[in-house]
Amino acid sequence: MPSPCSLMHRMYSVGSTENDEASPMNSARLDSGKSLIERLYGRFLRELDLRGYADTYTKDQTVSQEAILQLPDYSDDDLRRVLVELTAKTRWKIQGGPHVKYLWMMIHILGSMRGPSFRNMHALNDAWTTVLRRHRERIYQETRQGKHQDSLLITKDDLIGPDPTVAHRQSAAWTNLEAMVGLEAVKSSVHSLFCRVVQNYRRSQQGKKPIQAPLNQVFLGPPGTGKTTVGKLYGQILADLGLLSGGKVIIKNPSDFIAGYVGHSEYRTKKILKEAKGNVSIIDDAYMLYPGSRSGAHDEGDEFRIAVIDTLVAEIDNSPGSDCCVILLGYEEQMQEMFRKSNAGLARRFDLAHAIHFTDYTVDQLGQILDFKLKGKGLQATLEAQKVALQMLERALERPNFGNGGEVANLLDRAQDSYNTRTAAVSESEPSTDPILTPEDFDQNYDRHLQAAADCKGHFKELIGMDQILHQLQEYQTAVTGMWRNKIDPRPYIPFKFVFRGPPGTGKTSTARKVGRIFYDMGFLSEAELIECSASDIVAPHPGQTGHRIVNWLERALGKVVFIDEAYRLADGEYERQAVDELVDRLTKTRYAQKLVVVLAGYDREMARLMQMNRGLRSRFPTEMVFYPLSAEACWKLMQRELTSVGIEIVEDGRGSKEVMEIFAKLAQVQTWASARDVKRLAGELVR
């Protein structure tokens, strides 16, 4: 019986000439007609006079298992002999001869990839292609350096790649990664990869098989943290270390995979993965491939998304030594959900336990990024301007989905636009070649926290009967202004959680909006926005869902004010009490503490009962603001203002005014009377 090696030799020697030097496997013939494996199989059938087809190559499932020929993988010795015999028929010369140890090292590295999807002669052809690529690059560099070289000589570095310690030092991608701000976890992961490559290189020199590990990776983290940029560098580093035959980085997003009719999503996915052979394929926002990552509602397009994931699972080879790297990028929570709920094989292709985690940059790191981008744009900024920019970024950090590096870029673009507008008139006569950004370019009201006390009264000028609450807020502002001037962080000394108690129409919601503006002016919030919800919005109808709802509302309100109306309803039942416990617990977490203002609002008596029922709630919300019904005089004053605002003049006579105030006094005794709200409603009816 002929040996596999001799059969391979006869197959590839047919028609070979000395002009086949580009690849002894003659890839043109490999790709023509039937696949190499089918041709091999047919040749074996003829040699052994067998008739029968493996399941891989036939749709006839009735063939007896005894008739199926199981072909073993080629041994390292077989692979080496094929390579030596075929290169002997060309003009290529292996430095040190066909038995040199570095040729064995190359074969050992190739053999270590052996597994269920090992491609034998295809793998050998790919390995030789990589050798020739290294040879071509080496000859090019030596020619540029004026060195004499034998253009047909295959050297040690061609066969097994350069010493990884040298490749590491010469890798521009590694240098760029090291220069990036932060990303310590990423750099540590790449360093571990480098150590493994060095270890394998030394094992190969000792005649030992290398220890292989999959290259596929998952990058998890918030936006603007450098996932895509690092993905590009990561791919180039893999190529520089000889782990990939190519080194090209292909970036795709879910829309590149998803088609509009049955079967085409699978076709697109296979085509993209074929392009990724020898390269790095990055799938940005990969969680969008999972139907539930959008609105939670399914539609007819979901089957195409599911088809993409199923095809990725079927086509991606995660076996050690695979000449391909696929990187999935996305936000951590959404990616975790996709891995939990989609095709179980996805977790076997991508080890989520060893994902690389990207985190939000610290304020100091954002400052470094700002300096880098200023230099990149040829701009300068005063020290005070840089301080203002960092204060803005620090407040913005509290927002969900903070843009990190992207946020810095946007802030700088806005500052540059402000500078251009501010200096437009001067620039026409004396154009500046060295623009210097000032604090007002970043924030026109950058010193608002020093003027906040003066502005507080202005915020309440439209509200009547709020003197006590205004006085309370002015005290906060006075204290904060003094602390800022003395470079003391006032956050630990100012309340961020309030209870608003009072009957309807007494200005609780309006005051909450003013609090948002005031806390923004004091430098505590990133936005002067009020997020409104009710107790029923944060209590779920089923067990285990309330916590998720509360987190969603708190995330929306980060850097803002969240106003929970009718909060007294949180004392009504078991689910409501669970919501209180969850809220109290969440507000103690670093994620939310002093990063948003929370207001519990409701009727006086009911809110007092709620606070008595839960001591933890009382301790977390020690600051109360009591809202009283408007006096009859205040109601009459508000009525006059509302009518005057639309051009209706009221003629004062003592008796008429007295009668109107007596009516307002009686209305105030009605339980459903809503003070300012009802006064405005009555004024509207008078106008009509």
C-alpha positions as CSV (number, residue, x, y, z in Angstrom):
1,M,0.0,0.0,0.0
2,P,1.5,3.4,-0.9
3,S,2.2,5.8,1.9
4,P,0.3,9.1,2.3
5,C,3.6,10.9,1.7
6,S,4.2,9.1,-1.6
7,L,0.7,9.7,-2.8
8,M,1.0,13.4,-2.0
9,H,4.3,13.6,-3.8
10,R,2.8,12.0,-6.9
11,M,-0.2,14.3,-6.8
12,Y,1.8,17.5,-6.5
13,S,4.6,16.4,-8.8
14,V,2.2,16.0,-11.8
15,G,2.8,18.9,-14.1
16,S,5.3,20.7,-11.8
17,T,8.0,22.8,-13.4
18,E,10.8,24.9,-12.2
19,N,8.6,28.0,-12.6
20,D,6.4,26.9,-9.7
21,E,8.7,28.6,-7.2
22,A,6.1,30.9,-5.7
23,S,4.7,28.0,-3.8
24,P,5.7,24.3,-4.0
25,M,2.0,23.5,-3.4
26,N,1.0,25.3,-6.5
27,S,-1.9,27.1,-5.0
28,A,-3.4,27.9,-8.4
29,R,-4.0,24.1,-8.9
30,L,-5.2,23.7,-5.4
31,D,-8.0,26.2,-5.9
32,S,-9.1,24.9,-9.3
33,G,-11.8,22.3,-9.8
34,K,-12.7,20.1,-6.8
35,S,-11.1,20.9,-3.5
36,L,-7.8,19.4,-2.6
37,I,-9.4,17.1,0.0
38,E,-11.9,15.7,-2.5
39,R,-9.1,15.1,-5.0
40,L,-7.1,13.3,-2.3
41,Y,-10.0,11.2,-1.3
42,G,-10.8,10.2,-4.9
43,R,-7.1,9.3,-5.5
44,F,-7.1,7.1,-2.4
45,L,-10.3,5.4,-3.5
46,R,-8.8,4.5,-6.9
47,E,-5.5,3.3,-5.3
48,L,-7.4,1.1,-2.8
49,D,-10.1,0.1,-5.2
50,L,-12.8,1.2,-2.8
51,R,-16.2,2.7,-3.7
52,G,-17.9,4.9,-1.1
53,Y,-18.1,8.5,0.0
54,A,-17.7,10.1,3.4
55,D,-20.6,12.0,4.8
56,T,-18.7,15.2,4.2
57,Y,-18.8,14.7,0.5
58,T,-22.1,13.1,-0.2
59,K,-25.8,13.7,0.7
60,D,-26.5,9.9,0.6
61,Q,-26.9,9.1,4.3
62,T,-27.6,5.4,3.5
63,V,-24.0,4.4,2.9
64,S,-22.8,1.8,5.3
65,Q,-20.4,3.1,8.0
66,E,-18.0,0.2,7.1
67,A,-17.6,1.7,3.6
68,I,-16.3,5.0,4.9
69,L,-12.6,5.5,4.8
70,Q,-11.3,7.4,7.8
71,L,-8.0,9.2,6.8
72,P,-5.6,10.0,9.7
73,D,-3.8,13.4,10.0
74,Y,-0.3,13.5,8.5
75,S,2.5,13.1,11.1
76,D,5.2,15.8,11.5
77,D,7.6,13.5,9.7
78,D,5.1,13.2,6.7
79,L,4.7,16.9,6.5
80,R,8.5,17.5,6.6
81,R,9.2,14.9,3.9
82,V,6.5,16.4,1.6
83,L,7.9,19.8,2.1
84,V,11.5,18.7,1.5
85,E,10.7,16.6,-1.6
86,L,8.6,19.4,-3.2
87,T,11.1,22.2,-2.5
88,A,13.9,19.9,-3.9
89,K,12.1,20.2,-7.3
90,T,12.4,24.0,-7.2
91,R,15.3,26.4,-6.9
92,W,14.6,27.3,-3.3
93,K,17.4,26.5,-0.9
94,I,17.0,25.9,2.8
95,Q,19.9,27.3,4.8
96,G,21.6,24.4,6.6
97,G,20.0,21.8,4.4
98,P,16.8,19.7,4.6
99,H,17.6,18.3,8.0
100,V,18.4,21.7,9.7
101,K,16.7,21.9,13.1
102,Y,14.8,25.1,12.2
103,L,12.9,23.3,9.5
104,W,11.9,20.8,12.2
105,M,10.9,23.7,14.4
106,M,8.6,25.0,11.7
107,I,7.0,21.6,11.3
108,H,6.5,21.2,15.0
109,I,4.8,24.5,15.2
110,L,2.5,23.5,12.3
111,G,1.9,20.1,13.9
112,S,0.8,21.7,17.2
113,M,-2.2,23.1,15.4
114,R,-3.4,19.5,14.8
115,G,-7.1,19.1,15.8
116,P,-10.5,18.4,14.5
117,S,-10.2,21.1,11.9
118,F,-6.6,20.6,11.0
119,R,-6.2,21.0,7.2
120,N,-3.0,18.9,6.6
121,M,-1.7,19.8,3.2
122,H,-3.7,23.1,3.1
123,A,-2.1,23.9,6.4
124,L,1.3,23.1,5.0
125,N,0.7,25.3,2.0
126,D,-0.4,28.2,4.3
127,A,2.7,27.7,6.4
128,W,5.0,27.8,3.3
129,T,3.2,30.9,2.1
130,T,4.0,32.6,5.4
131,V,7.7,31.5,5.0
132,L,7.7,33.1,1.5
133,R,6.1,36.3,2.9
134,R,8.8,36.6,5.5
135,H,11.5,35.9,2.9
136,R,10.1,38.6,0.6
137,E,10.1,41.2,3.5
138,R,13.6,40.3,4.5
139,I,15.0,40.5,1.0
140,Y,13.3,43.9,0.6
141,Q,14.8,45.3,3.8
142,E,18.3,43.9,3.0
143,T,18.1,45.4,-0.5
144,R,17.3,48.8,0.9
145,Q,20.2,48.5,3.3
146,G,22.6,47.6,0.4
147,K,23.3,44.1,1.7
148,H,24.2,41.3,-0.6
149,Q,21.7,38.5,-0.4
150,D,20.8,35.2,-2.1
151,S,17.3,35.8,-3.2
152,L,16.5,32.0,-3.3
153,L,17.9,31.2,0.2
154,I,15.4,30.4,2.9
155,T,16.8,31.3,6.3
156,K,16.1,30.5,9.9
157,D,14.1,33.7,10.4
158,D,12.1,32.9,7.2
159,L,11.2,29.4,8.6
160,I,10.2,30.2,12.1
161,G,10.0,34.0,12.2
162,P,12.3,36.4,13.9
163,D,13.2,36.2,17.6
164,P,10.0,37.5,19.3
165,T,12.1,39.6,21.7
166,V,13.4,41.4,18.6
167,A,10.0,41.6,17.0
168,H,8.6,42.9,20.2
169,R,11.1,45.8,20.3
170,Q,10.6,46.6,16.6
171,S,6.8,46.5,16.7
172,A,5.4,50.0,16.0
173,A,2.0,48.8,17.1
174,W,3.3,47.8,20.5
175,T,5.0,51.1,20.9
176,N,1.8,52.9,20.0
177,L,-0.2,50.8,22.5
178,E,2.3,51.5,25.3
179,A,2.0,55.3,24.6
180,M,-1.8,55.3,25.0
181,V,-3.2,56.7,28.2
182,G,-4.4,54.2,30.8
183,L,-5.5,50.8,29.4
184,E,-3.4,48.9,32.0
185,A,-5.5,45.7,31.8
186,V,-5.1,45.7,28.0
187,K,-1.3,46.2,28.1
188,S,-1.1,43.5,30.7
189,S,-3.0,41.1,28.5
190,V,-0.8,41.8,25.5
191,H,2.3,41.4,27.6
192,S,1.1,38.0,28.7
193,L,0.6,37.1,25.1
194,F,4.2,38.2,24.3
195,C,5.5,36.0,27.2
196,R,3.7,33.0,25.8
197,V,5.2,33.6,22.3
198,V,8.7,33.8,23.8
199,Q,8.1,30.7,25.8
200,N,7.0,28.8,22.7
201,Y,9.9,30.1,20.7
202,R,12.3,28.6,23.3
203,R,10.4,25.4,23.4
204,S,10.6,25.0,19.7
205,Q,14.4,25.6,19.8
206,Q,14.5,22.7,22.3
207,G,12.5,20.4,20.0
208,K,9.4,20.7,22.1
209,K,5.9,21.5,20.7
210,P,4.7,25.0,21.4
211,I,1.8,25.6,23.8
212,Q,-1.0,27.0,21.7
213,A,-3.9,29.2,22.8
214,P,-6.8,30.6,20.9
215,L,-6.5,34.1,19.5
216,N,-10.1,35.1,19.4
217,Q,-10.9,37.8,21.9
218,V,-13.7,39.9,23.4
219,F,-13.2,43.6,24.3
220,L,-15.8,44.9,26.8
221,G,-16.2,48.5,28.0
222,P,-18.0,51.8,27.7
223,P,-17.8,54.0,24.6
224,G,-14.7,56.1,23.8
225,T,-12.3,53.9,25.8
226,G,-10.2,52.8,22.8
227,K,-11.6,49.4,22.0
228,T,-11.5,49.8,18.2
229,T,-8.1,51.6,18.2
230,V,-6.6,48.9,20.5
231,G,-8.2,46.2,18.3
232,K,-6.2,47.5,15.3
233,L,-3.0,47.6,17.3
234,Y,-3.7,44.1,18.8
235,G,-4.1,42.6,15.3
236,Q,-0.8,44.2,14.1
237,I,1.0,42.9,17.2
238,L,-0.2,39.4,16.5
239,A,1.2,39.7,13.0
240,D,4.5,41.2,14.2
241,L,4.9,38.2,16.6
242,G,4.3,35.8,13.8
243,L,0.9,34.5,15.1
244,L,-0.9,35.6,11.9
245,S,0.1,35.2,8.4
246,G,-1.4,38.5,7.3
247,G,-1.8,41.3,9.7
248,K,-4.6,43.2,8.0
249,V,-7.3,44.5,10.3
250,I,-10.9,44.3,9.0
251,I,-13.5,46.3,10.9
252,K,-17.2,45.4,10.5
253,N,-20.4,46.2,12.3
254,P,-23.6,44.1,12.6
255,S,-25.2,45.7,9.5
256,D,-22.4,44.3,7.4
257,F,-23.5,40.8,8.3
258,I,-27.3,41.1,8.3
259,A,-29.2,40.8,5.0
260,G,-32.8,41.2,4.1
261,Y,-33.7,37.7,2.9
262,V,-33.3,34.1,3.9
263,G,-29.8,32.7,3.3
264,H,-28.0,35.9,2.5
265,S,-27.0,36.7,6.1
266,E,-25.2,33.4,6.2
267,Y,-23.5,34.1,2.8
268,R,-22.4,37.5,4.0
269,T,-21.0,36.1,7.2
270,K,-19.0,33.4,5.5
271,K,-17.6,35.8,3.0
272,I,-16.4,38.2,5.8
273,L,-14.8,35.3,7.7
274,K,-13.1,34.1,4.6
275,E,-11.6,37.6,4.1
276,A,-10.4,37.4,7.8
277,K,-8.1,34.4,7.1
278,G,-4.7,35.3,8.3
279,N,-6.0,38.6,9.6
280,V,-7.9,40.2,12.4
281,S,-11.7,40.7,12.0
282,I,-13.2,43.2,14.4
283,I,-17.0,43.2,14.9
284,D,-17.9,46.5,16.6
285,D,-21.1,46.7,18.7
286,A,-21.3,43.0,18.3
287,Y,-24.2,42.8,20.9
288,M,-26.5,44.3,18.1
289,L,-26.4,40.8,16.5
290,Y,-28.6,39.6,19.4
291,P,-32.3,40.5,18.8
292,G,-33.0,41.2,22.5
293,S,-30.3,43.9,22.6
294,R,-32.6,46.4,20.9
295,S,-36.0,47.0,22.4
296,G,-36.7,43.5,23.7
297,A,-39.4,43.1,21.1
298,H,-38.9,40.6,18.4
299,D,-39.6,41.2,14.7
300,E,-39.2,39.3,11.4
301,G,-35.7,40.6,11.1
302,D,-34.6,38.7,14.1
303,E,-34.2,35.5,12.2
304,F,-31.4,37.1,10.1
305,R,-29.6,38.2,13.3
306,I,-29.9,34.7,14.7
307,A,-28.6,33.3,11.5
308,V,-25.5,35.4,11.7
309,I,-24.7,34.2,15.2
310,D,-25.3,30.6,14.2
311,T,-23.0,31.0,11.2
312,L,-20.3,32.6,13.3
313,V,-20.4,29.7,15.7
314,A,-20.3,27.2,12.8
315,E,-17.5,28.9,10.9
316,I,-15.1,30.3,13.4
317,D,-12.3,28.0,14.3
318,N,-11.2,28.6,17.9
319,S,-8.7,25.7,17.9
320,P,-5.1,26.6,18.9
321,G,-3.0,27.8,16.1
322,S,-5.8,28.9,13.9
323,D,-4.6,31.5,11.4
324,C,-7.4,33.9,12.2
325,C,-8.4,36.3,15.0
326,V,-12.0,37.5,15.5
327,I,-12.5,40.2,18.1
328,L,-16.0,41.1,19.4
329,L,-16.4,44.6,20.8
330,G,-19.3,46.0,22.9
331,Y,-20.7,47.3,26.1
332,E,-20.3,44.8,28.9
333,E,-23.9,44.4,30.1
334,Q,-25.3,43.9,26.6
335,M,-22.5,41.5,25.6
336,Q,-23.1,39.4,28.7
337,E,-26.7,39.2,27.8
338,M,-26.0,38.1,24.3
339,F,-23.6,35.3,25.5
340,R,-26.2,34.1,28.0
341,K,-29.2,34.0,25.8
342,S,-27.9,33.3,22.2
343,N,-26.3,30.2,20.7
344,A,-24.4,28.3,23.4
345,G,-21.6,27.6,21.0
346,L,-20.7,31.3,21.0
347,A,-19.2,31.0,24.5
348,R,-17.0,28.1,23.3
349,R,-15.7,30.2,20.5
350,F,-15.0,33.3,22.7
351,D,-13.9,32.9,26.3
352,L,-15.8,35.6,28.1
353,A,-14.1,34.8,31.3
354,H,-10.8,36.0,29.8
355,A,-12.3,39.0,28.0
356,I,-10.3,42.3,28.1
357,H,-12.1,44.9,30.1
358,F,-11.9,48.6,29.2
359,T,-12.9,51.1,31.9
360,D,-13.8,54.8,32.0
361,Y,-10.8,57.0,32.1
362,T,-10.0,58.8,35.3
363,V,-10.0,62.6,35.4
364,D,-6.2,62.7,35.4
365,Q,-6.2,60.4,32.3
366,L,-8.7,62.6,30.6
367,G,-6.4,65.5,31.3
368,Q,-3.5,63.6,29.6
369,I,-5.8,62.9,26.6
370,L,-6.7,66.6,26.5
371,D,-3.0,67.6,26.4
372,F,-2.4,65.1,23.6
373,K,-5.3,66.3,21.5
374,L,-4.3,70.0,22.1
375,K,-0.8,69.3,20.7
376,G,-2.3,67.3,17.9
377,K,-4.4,70.3,16.8
378,G,-1.6,72.8,17.3
379,L,-3.5,74.5,20.1
380,Q,-2.7,75.9,23.5
381,A,-4.8,76.5,26.5
382,T,-4.2,78.5,29.6
383,L,-3.9,76.7,32.9
384,E,-7.2,78.1,34.0
385,A,-8.8,76.9,30.8
386,Q,-7.5,73.4,31.3
387,K,-8.8,73.4,34.8
388,V,-12.3,74.4,33.6
389,A,-12.1,71.7,30.9
390,L,-11.3,69.0,33.5
391,Q,-14.1,70.3,35.7
392,M,-16.6,69.9,32.8
393,L,-15.2,66.4,32.1
394,E,-15.5,65.4,35.7
395,R,-19.1,66.4,35.8
396,A,-19.8,64.6,32.5
397,L,-18.2,61.4,33.9
398,E,-21.4,60.9,35.9
399,R,-23.5,60.5,32.9
400,P,-24.3,57.0,31.6
401,N,-22.5,56.1,28.4
402,F,-19.9,58.8,29.0
403,G,-17.9,59.2,25.8
404,N,-14.4,59.2,27.4
405,G,-11.9,60.0,24.6
406,G,-14.7,61.0,22.3
407,E,-16.0,63.4,25.0
408,V,-12.6,65.1,25.1
409,A,-12.6,65.4,21.4
410,N,-16.1,66.9,21.3
411,L,-15.3,69.3,24.1
412,L,-12.2,70.5,22.3
413,D,-14.0,71.0,19.1
414,R,-16.7,73.2,20.8
415,A,-13.9,75.2,22.5
416,Q,-12.2,75.8,19.2
417,D,-15.5,76.9,17.6
418,S,-16.0,79.3,20.6
419,Y,-12.5,80.7,20.2
420,N,-13.0,81.3,16.5
421,T,-16.3,83.1,17.2
422,R,-14.8,85.2,20.0
423,T,-11.7,86.2,18.0
424,A,-13.4,86.6,14.6
425,A,-13.3,90.4,14.6
426,V,-9.7,90.6,15.8
427,S,-8.5,87.8,13.5
428,E,-9.4,89.7,10.4
429,S,-7.0,92.5,11.2
430,E,-4.4,90.5,13.2
431,P,-4.8,86.8,12.5
432,S,-3.2,84.7,15.3
433,T,-1.0,81.8,14.3
434,D,-0.8,80.5,17.9
435,P,-4.4,80.3,19.2
436,I,-4.7,80.1,23.0
437,L,-7.9,78.8,24.4
438,T,-9.3,80.6,27.5
439,P,-11.8,79.4,30.2
440,E,-14.8,81.0,28.4
441,D,-14.0,79.1,25.3
442,F,-14.7,75.9,27.1
443,D,-17.6,77.3,29.3
444,Q,-19.0,80.8,28.9
445,N,-20.2,80.6,32.5
446,Y,-17.2,78.8,33.9
447,D,-17.3,80.8,37.2
448,R,-21.0,80.2,37.9
449,H,-20.2,78.4,41.2
450,L,-18.7,81.6,42.5
451,Q,-21.8,83.6,41.5
452,A,-24.4,80.9,42.4
453,A,-25.5,82.6,45.6
454,A,-26.4,85.8,43.7
455,D,-28.3,83.8,41.1
456,C,-30.3,81.7,43.5
457,K,-32.9,84.4,44.2
458,G,-33.4,84.9,40.5
459,H,-34.3,81.3,40.0
460,F,-37.2,81.7,42.4
461,K,-38.5,85.1,41.3
462,E,-41.5,83.5,39.6
463,L,-42.5,81.4,42.6
464,I,-44.6,83.0,45.3
465,G,-44.5,82.0,49.0
466,M,-41.1,80.2,48.8
467,D,-39.1,82.4,51.1
468,Q,-38.3,79.6,53.6
469,I,-37.1,77.2,50.9
470,L,-35.2,79.9,49.1
471,H,-33.4,80.7,52.4
472,Q,-32.4,77.1,52.8
473,L,-30.9,76.8,49.3
474,Q,-29.1,80.1,49.7
475,E,-27.4,78.8,52.8
476,Y,-26.1,75.9,50.8
477,Q,-24.9,78.1,48.0
478,T,-23.1,80.5,50.4
479,A,-21.3,77.5,52.1
480,V,-20.4,76.0,48.7
481,T,-19.0,79.3,47.4
482,G,-16.8,79.7,50.4
483,M,-15.5,76.1,50.2
484,W,-14.7,76.4,46.5
485,R,-12.8,79.6,47.1
486,N,-10.8,77.9,49.8
487,K,-10.2,74.8,47.5
488,I,-12.3,72.5,49.7
489,D,-14.6,70.0,48.0
490,P,-18.1,70.8,49.3
491,R,-19.8,67.6,48.3
492,P,-19.5,65.8,51.6
493,Y,-21.2,68.8,53.3
494,I,-24.1,69.3,51.1
495,P,-27.2,67.1,50.9
496,F,-28.0,65.3,47.7
497,K,-31.2,63.5,48.9
498,F,-34.3,65.4,49.8
499,V,-37.9,64.8,51.0
500,F,-40.4,67.3,49.7
501,R,-43.6,67.2,51.8
502,G,-46.7,69.2,51.1
503,P,-50.2,69.3,49.5
504,P,-50.6,69.4,45.7
505,G,-49.9,72.6,43.8
506,T,-47.4,74.0,46.3
507,G,-44.5,74.0,43.9
508,K,-42.7,70.7,44.7
509,T,-42.0,69.9,41.1
510,S,-41.0,73.4,40.2
511,T,-38.7,73.6,43.1
512,A,-37.0,70.3,42.1
513,R,-36.3,71.9,38.7
514,K,-34.8,74.9,40.4
515,V,-32.7,72.6,42.6
516,G,-31.3,71.0,39.4
517,R,-30.3,74.5,38.1
518,I,-28.7,75.5,41.4
519,F,-26.8,72.3,41.9
520,Y,-25.6,72.5,38.3
521,D,-24.4,76.1,39.0
522,M,-22.6,74.9,42.1
523,G,-20.7,72.4,40.0
524,F,-22.3,69.2,41.3
525,L,-24.3,68.1,38.2
526,S,-23.4,67.6,34.6
527,E,-26.9,68.8,33.4
528,A,-29.6,71.0,34.9
529,E,-32.3,68.4,34.0
530,L,-35.1,66.9,35.9
531,I,-36.1,63.3,35.5
532,E,-39.6,62.7,36.7
533,C,-41.1,59.3,37.7
534,S,-43.7,58.0,40.1
535,A,-43.6,55.3,42.7
536,S,-45.4,53.0,40.4
537,D,-42.7,53.5,37.7
538,I,-40.0,52.0,40.0
539,V,-42.1,49.1,41.4
540,A,-42.4,46.0,39.1
541,P,-45.4,43.7,39.1
542,H,-43.3,40.6,39.4
543,P,-40.6,39.4,41.8
544,G,-37.0,40.2,40.9
545,Q,-37.8,43.0,38.5
546,T,-38.0,46.0,40.8
547,G,-34.2,46.2,41.3
548,H,-33.7,46.4,37.5
549,R,-36.2,49.2,37.2
550,I,-34.7,51.2,40.0
551,V,-31.2,50.9,38.4
552,N,-32.6,52.0,35.0
553,W,-34.1,55.1,36.6
554,L,-30.9,55.9,38.5
555,E,-28.8,55.4,35.5
556,R,-30.9,57.8,33.5
557,A,-30.6,60.4,36.3
558,L,-26.9,60.3,36.8
559,G,-25.6,63.8,36.8
560,K,-29.2,65.1,37.0
561,V,-32.1,65.3,39.4
562,V,-34.6,62.4,39.7
563,F,-38.0,63.4,41.2
564,I,-40.0,60.5,42.5
565,D,-43.6,61.7,42.9
566,E,-46.2,60.1,45.1
567,A,-43.3,58.4,46.9
568,Y,-45.6,57.7,49.9
569,R,-47.0,54.8,47.8
570,L,-43.8,53.0,48.5
571,A,-45.3,52.1,51.9
572,D,-48.3,50.3,50.4
573,G,-47.2,46.6,49.9
574,E,-44.4,44.0,50.0
575,Y,-43.1,44.9,46.5
576,E,-43.1,48.6,47.4
577,R,-41.1,47.9,50.6
578,Q,-38.7,45.9,48.6
579,A,-38.3,48.9,46.3
580,V,-37.4,51.1,49.2
581,D,-34.8,48.6,50.4
582,E,-33.3,48.4,46.9
583,L,-33.3,52.2,46.6
584,V,-31.6,52.7,49.9
585,D,-29.0,50.1,49.1
586,R,-28.2,51.5,45.6
587,L,-27.8,55.1,46.9
588,T,-25.0,53.9,49.2
589,K,-23.0,52.6,46.2
590,T,-20.1,54.6,44.8
591,R,-21.8,54.6,41.4
592,Y,-24.6,56.9,42.7
593,A,-23.4,58.6,45.9
594,Q,-23.2,62.4,45.4
595,K,-23.5,61.9,41.7
596,L,-27.2,62.8,41.4
597,V,-29.9,64.5,43.4
598,V,-32.8,62.3,44.5
599,V,-36.1,63.9,45.6
600,L,-38.9,61.9,47.2
601,A,-42.1,63.9,47.0
602,G,-45.7,63.5,48.3
603,Y,-48.4,64.7,50.7
604,D,-47.3,65.8,54.2
605,R,-49.0,63.2,56.4
606,E,-48.4,60.2,54.0
607,M,-44.7,61.1,53.6
608,A,-44.2,61.3,57.3
609,R,-45.7,57.8,57.6
610,L,-43.3,56.4,55.0
611,M,-40.3,57.8,56.7
612,Q,-41.4,56.3,60.0
613,M,-41.8,52.9,58.5
614,N,-38.2,52.6,57.2
615,R,-35.3,53.9,59.4
616,G,-32.8,53.2,56.6
617,L,-34.8,55.5,54.3
618,R,-35.0,58.2,57.0
619,S,-31.2,58.1,57.5
620,R,-30.6,58.3,53.8
621,F,-33.0,61.2,53.3
622,P,-32.5,63.4,56.4
623,T,-33.1,66.7,54.7
624,E,-36.8,67.8,54.3
625,M,-38.4,70.7,52.6
626,V,-41.9,71.4,53.7
627,F,-44.3,73.1,51.3
628,Y,-47.3,75.0,52.6
629,P,-50.5,76.0,50.9
630,L,-50.4,79.5,49.5
631,S,-52.0,82.1,51.8
632,A,-55.1,83.9,50.5
633,E,-53.0,87.0,50.0
634,A,-50.4,85.0,48.0
635,C,-53.2,83.4,45.9
636,W,-54.6,86.8,45.0
637,K,-51.1,88.1,44.2
638,L,-50.5,85.2,41.9
639,M,-53.9,85.7,40.2
640,Q,-53.1,89.3,39.5
641,R,-49.7,88.4,38.0
642,E,-51.3,85.7,35.8
643,L,-53.9,88.1,34.4
644,T,-51.5,91.0,34.0
645,S,-49.2,88.7,32.0
646,V,-51.9,88.5,29.3
647,G,-52.7,92.2,29.3
648,I,-55.7,92.2,31.6
649,E,-55.6,95.1,34.1
650,I,-57.2,94.7,37.5
651,V,-58.6,97.8,39.1
652,E,-57.9,97.7,42.8
653,D,-60.7,98.5,45.3
654,G,-60.3,97.5,48.9
655,R,-63.7,95.7,49.3
656,G,-63.3,93.7,46.1
657,S,-59.8,92.5,47.0
658,K,-60.9,91.6,50.4
659,E,-63.8,89.5,49.1
660,V,-61.5,87.6,46.6
661,M,-59.1,86.8,49.4
662,E,-61.9,85.5,51.6
663,I,-62.9,83.2,48.8
664,F,-59.3,82.0,48.5
665,A,-59.2,81.4,52.2
666,K,-62.3,79.2,52.0
667,L,-60.9,77.3,49.0
668,A,-57.7,76.6,51.0
669,Q,-59.8,74.6,53.5
670,V,-60.9,72.2,50.7
671,Q,-58.8,69.0,50.8
672,T,-58.4,68.8,47.0
673,W,-57.4,72.5,46.6
674,A,-54.1,72.6,44.7
675,S,-52.9,76.2,45.6
676,A,-50.9,77.7,42.8
677,R,-52.0,75.1,40.3
678,D,-55.7,75.9,40.8
679,V,-55.1,79.6,40.9
680,K,-53.5,79.4,37.5
681,R,-56.3,77.3,36.3
682,L,-58.9,79.8,37.5
683,A,-56.9,82.7,35.9
684,G,-57.0,80.8,32.6
685,E,-60.8,80.4,32.8
686,L,-61.2,84.1,33.5
687,V,-59.1,84.9,30.4
688,R,-61.3,82.6,28.3
